[in-house]
Amino acid sequence: MSSVIFIETLKGILKSSGITYKELGKSLKLSEAGIKKILNRADLSMERAKQICDAAGVSLLDVLRMSDESTLNVKKFSDQQAKFLIDNLSYFNFYMQLAYEQKTPQEIQREKGLSDKVLFKYLKKLDDLTLVKLMPGNKIVFPGGTVARVSTVGTSLERLKTQLTIDLITKIESSKQGVLFGGIFFLSSDEKISLEKDLKEIHEKYSRRSLSNRSIKKIKIVPR
């Protein structure tokens, strides 16, 4: 297992759980800067990793398991999950903000002006559907690891792709930010498969970088 992948996985769990470096440092009797330094090194010891996991309330074994998958999770919906989400689009949008936009429940609550009761209702239902694991303090982790891509293939959610694409283009047009690439390619079947593989690798590379940037807030995030 790559120590870099382990650290990035751990950062992603801390981020999705809403645990700040300041809170972590207080538990470990270290400064916020000290925690940042530890989590930006490639040689994190297992002893220190266990201390961080214990302070964050997560299992070291779970983090190791997620890391051993070596790739970020591609979420595929079960029939039960897809049926509920297509019938309750507000829950689908809420889940996508958590998983795809990598926002914490508290960030969504502030942006949408949700009450604590409504926030808990959303999180509890997603927990019941095993889309997230609800933790104390309305914090969450994703079963199977941080979500890199959401697949709707073969489900009733597939038809939402067109509308989501239209919404994205509208957002980019109005904000004058973001980039869309397109082109017409004359490729053989093998070349098409190779292209898709390369694009997935690029997507994974920058998904990991995005998670790292968000967790240490070292840049102003501009959605793409």
C-alpha positions as a printed NumPy array, in Angstrom:
array([[  0.   ,   0.   ,   0.   ],
       [  1.238,   3.477,  -0.881],
       [  1.701,   5.755,   2.142],
       [  0.642,   8.688,  -0.06 ],
       [ -2.667,   6.954,  -0.844],
       [ -3.144,   6.176,   2.86 ],
       [ -2.584,   9.822,   3.844],
       [ -4.903,  11.108,   1.101],
       [ -7.557,   8.604,   2.193],
       [ -7.186,   9.735,   5.798],
       [ -7.453,  13.395,   4.772],
       [-10.611,  12.619,   2.809],
       [-12.187,  10.906,   5.817],
       [-11.319,  13.832,   8.082],
       [-12.787,  16.253,   5.564],
       [-16.021,  14.323,   5.011],
       [-16.398,  13.919,   8.789],
       [-16.058,  17.687,   9.274],
       [-13.077,  17.287,  11.605],
       [-10.738,  20.279,  11.443],
       [ -6.982,  20.215,  11.942],
       [ -7.473,  22.543,  14.904],
       [ -9.833,  20.051,  16.609],
       [ -7.466,  17.191,  15.816],
       [ -4.5  ,  19.112,  17.194],
       [ -6.344,  19.845,  20.42 ],
       [ -7.036,  16.119,  20.924],
       [ -3.402,  15.203,  20.239],
       [ -1.969,  18.204,  22.11 ],
       [ -0.382,  19.525,  18.907],
       [ -0.726,  22.803,  17.055],
       [ -2.811,  23.088,  13.899],
       [  0.433,  23.721,  11.98 ],
       [  1.887,  20.565,  13.513],
       [ -1.024,  18.46 ,  12.252],
       [ -0.698,  19.956,   8.765],
       [  3.002,  19.125,   8.736],
       [  2.353,  15.531,   9.793],
       [ -0.314,  15.009,   7.121],
       [  1.8  ,  16.527,   4.369],
       [  4.689,  14.131,   4.892],
       [  5.025,  10.906,   2.913],
       [  6.391,   8.905,   5.877],
       [  3.534,   8.938,   8.387],
       [  4.165,   6.206,  10.959],
       [  1.453,   3.679,  11.794],
       [  1.689,   4.689,  15.458],
       [  0.962,   8.319,  14.615],
       [ -1.704,   7.272,  12.102],
       [ -3.479,   5.245,  14.81 ],
       [ -3.345,   8.224,  17.186],
       [ -4.951,  10.431,  14.526],
       [ -7.611,   7.821,  13.737],
       [ -8.431,   7.347,  17.427],
       [ -8.738,  11.117,  17.915],
       [-11.007,  11.351,  14.851],
       [-13.161,   8.435,  15.979],
       [-12.421,   6.239,  12.961],
       [-10.862,   2.809,  12.76 ],
       [ -7.287,   2.519,  11.508],
       [ -8.268,  -0.802,   9.931],
       [-11.073,   0.904,   7.983],
       [ -8.66 ,   3.525,   6.659],
       [ -6.18 ,   0.815,   5.67 ],
       [ -8.931,  -1.111,   3.899],
       [-10.043,   1.956,   1.969],
       [ -6.428,   2.729,   1.06 ],
       [ -5.806,  -0.806,  -0.163],
       [ -8.479,  -0.298,  -2.815],
       [ -5.825,   2.007,  -4.366],
       [ -8.398,   3.858,  -6.461],
       [-11.07 ,   6.271,  -5.37 ],
       [-14.539,   4.784,  -5.064],
       [-16.942,   4.771,  -8.012],
       [-20.42 ,   4.858,  -6.487],
       [-23.004,   2.642,  -8.168],
       [-26.579,   2.814,  -6.925],
       [-28.664,  -0.222,  -6.012],
       [-32.221,  -0.471,  -7.383],
       [-33.6  ,   0.561,  -3.978],
       [-31.305,   3.578,  -3.736],
       [-31.998,   4.695,  -7.304],
       [-35.774,   4.384,  -6.894],
       [-35.789,   6.51 ,  -3.745],
       [-33.486,   9.175,  -5.195],
       [-35.428,   9.513,  -8.452],
       [-38.642,   9.933,  -6.434],
       [-36.96 ,  12.372,  -4.028],
       [-34.651,  14.572,  -6.081],
       [-33.862,  16.869,  -3.164],
       [-32.128,  13.904,  -1.508],
       [-30.25 ,  13.133,  -4.733],
       [-29.043,  16.738,  -4.945],
       [-28.059,  16.647,  -1.264],
       [-26.103,  13.419,  -1.754],
       [-24.341,  14.762,  -4.846],
       [-23.217,  17.829,  -2.907],
       [-21.756,  15.539,  -0.251],
       [-20.168,  12.996,  -2.574],
       [-19.41 ,  14.812,  -5.819],
       [-18.829,  18.37 ,  -4.618],
       [-17.085,  17.117,  -1.443],
       [-19.026,  19.462,   0.843],
       [-19.574,  18.762,   4.518],
       [-23.14 ,  18.552,   5.896],
       [-22.49 ,  21.773,   7.778],
       [-21.468,  23.613,   4.582],
       [-24.68 ,  22.508,   2.857],
       [-26.714,  23.473,   5.918],
       [-25.291,  27.004,   5.866],
       [-25.714,  27.418,   2.107],
       [-29.303,  26.116,   2.052],
       [-30.391,  27.567,   5.401],
       [-31.446,  24.158,   6.719],
       [-32.511,  23.672,  10.319],
       [-30.736,  21.058,  12.45 ],
       [-33.889,  18.922,  12.288],
       [-34.033,  18.986,   8.48 ],
       [-30.308,  18.337,   8.163],
       [-30.592,  15.281,  10.413],
       [-33.588,  14.027,   8.402],
       [-31.551,  14.082,   5.176],
       [-28.516,  12.455,   6.77 ],
       [-30.558,   9.776,   8.573],
       [-32.306,   8.748,   5.356],
       [-29.016,   8.532,   3.449],
       [-27.656,   6.46 ,   6.337],
       [-30.7  ,   4.157,   6.153],
       [-29.981,   3.692,   2.437],
       [-26.286,   2.962,   3.292],
       [-25.205,   5.858,   1.054],
       [-23.385,   7.404,   4.002],
       [-22.522,   6.351,   7.538],
       [-23.862,   8.885,  10.021],
       [-21.434,   9.782,  12.793],
       [-21.946,  11.758,  16.039],
       [-22.451,  15.483,  15.545],
       [-24.079,  15.059,  12.1  ],
       [-20.743,  14.102,  10.555],
       [-20.506,  11.419,   7.883],
       [-18.156,   9.01 ,   6.165],
       [-18.725,   7.194,   2.885],
       [-18.969,   3.392,   3.024],
       [-16.21 ,   1.988,   0.825],
       [-14.175,   5.185,   0.766],
       [-14.262,   8.668,  -0.7  ],
       [-16.458,   8.917,  -3.808],
       [-14.578,   9.951,  -6.954],
       [-17.276,   9.275,  -9.518],
       [-20.995,   8.578,  -9.384],
       [-22.288,   6.033, -11.894],
       [-25.972,   6.05 , -12.842],
       [-25.628,   3.458, -15.621],
       [-28.467,   0.936, -15.644],
       [-30.602,   2.853, -13.139],
       [-33.581,   5.183, -13.364],
       [-31.212,   8.031, -12.497],
       [-29.532,   7.774, -15.89 ],
       [-31.962,  10.226, -17.493],
       [-30.835,  12.93 , -15.067],
       [-27.454,  13.151, -16.789],
       [-28.778,  15.39 , -19.547],
       [-30.333,  17.855, -17.102],
       [-27.233,  17.872, -14.895],
       [-25.084,  18.6  , -17.949],
       [-27.376,  21.464, -18.98 ],
       [-27.242,  22.878, -15.436],
       [-23.421,  22.673, -15.462],
       [-23.143,  24.476, -18.811],
       [-25.543,  27.178, -17.587],
       [-23.489,  27.632, -14.421],
       [-20.239,  27.937, -16.376],
       [-21.802,  30.398, -18.828],
       [-23.168,  32.648, -16.083],
       [-20.062,  32.564, -13.887],
       [-17.505,  32.843, -16.721],
       [-15.457,  30.243, -14.847],
       [-14.728,  26.621, -15.591],
       [-13.653,  24.784, -18.707],
       [-15.409,  22.355, -21.035],
       [-13.518,  20.267, -23.569],
       [-15.054,  18.534, -26.531],
       [-14.071,  17.058, -29.846],
       [-14.854,  14.553, -32.559],
       [-12.494,  11.588, -32.523],
       [-12.044,   8.924, -35.185],
       [-10.866,   6.024, -33.053],
       [-10.892,   2.249, -33.194],
       [-12.642,   0.305, -30.426],
       [ -9.302,  -0.364, -28.727],
       [ -8.305,   3.306, -28.972],
       [-11.652,   4.353, -27.489],
       [-11.105,   2.023, -24.53 ],
       [ -7.588,   3.428, -24.116],
       [ -8.924,   7.014, -24.179],
       [-11.519,   6.227, -21.517],
       [ -8.844,   4.598, -19.341],
       [ -6.541,   7.636, -19.678],
       [ -9.37 ,  10.048, -18.834],
       [-10.295,   8.045, -15.739],
       [ -6.668,   8.137, -14.563],
       [ -6.52 ,  11.917, -15.063],
       [ -9.833,  12.312, -13.248],
       [ -8.574,  10.246, -10.32 ],
       [ -5.293,  12.186, -10.145],
       [ -7.021,  15.549,  -9.862],
       [ -9.773,  14.185,  -7.598],
       [ -7.045,  13.28 ,  -5.106],
       [ -5.481,  16.712,  -5.503],
       [ -8.891,  18.339,  -4.984],
       [ -9.428,  16.36 ,  -1.79 ],
       [ -6.019,  17.421,  -0.529],
       [ -6.626,  21.081,  -1.398],
       [-10.005,  21.079,   0.313],
       [ -8.716,  19.374,   3.441],
       [ -5.957,  21.916,   4.048],
       [ -7.768,  24.837,   2.371],
       [ -4.534,  25.938,   0.684],
       [ -6.287,  27.447,  -2.335],
       [ -9.598,  29.064,  -3.096],
       [-11.68 ,  26.314,  -4.674],
       [-13.151,  27.118,  -8.083],
       [-15.668,  24.457,  -9.23 ],
       [-14.93 ,  23.046, -12.681]])
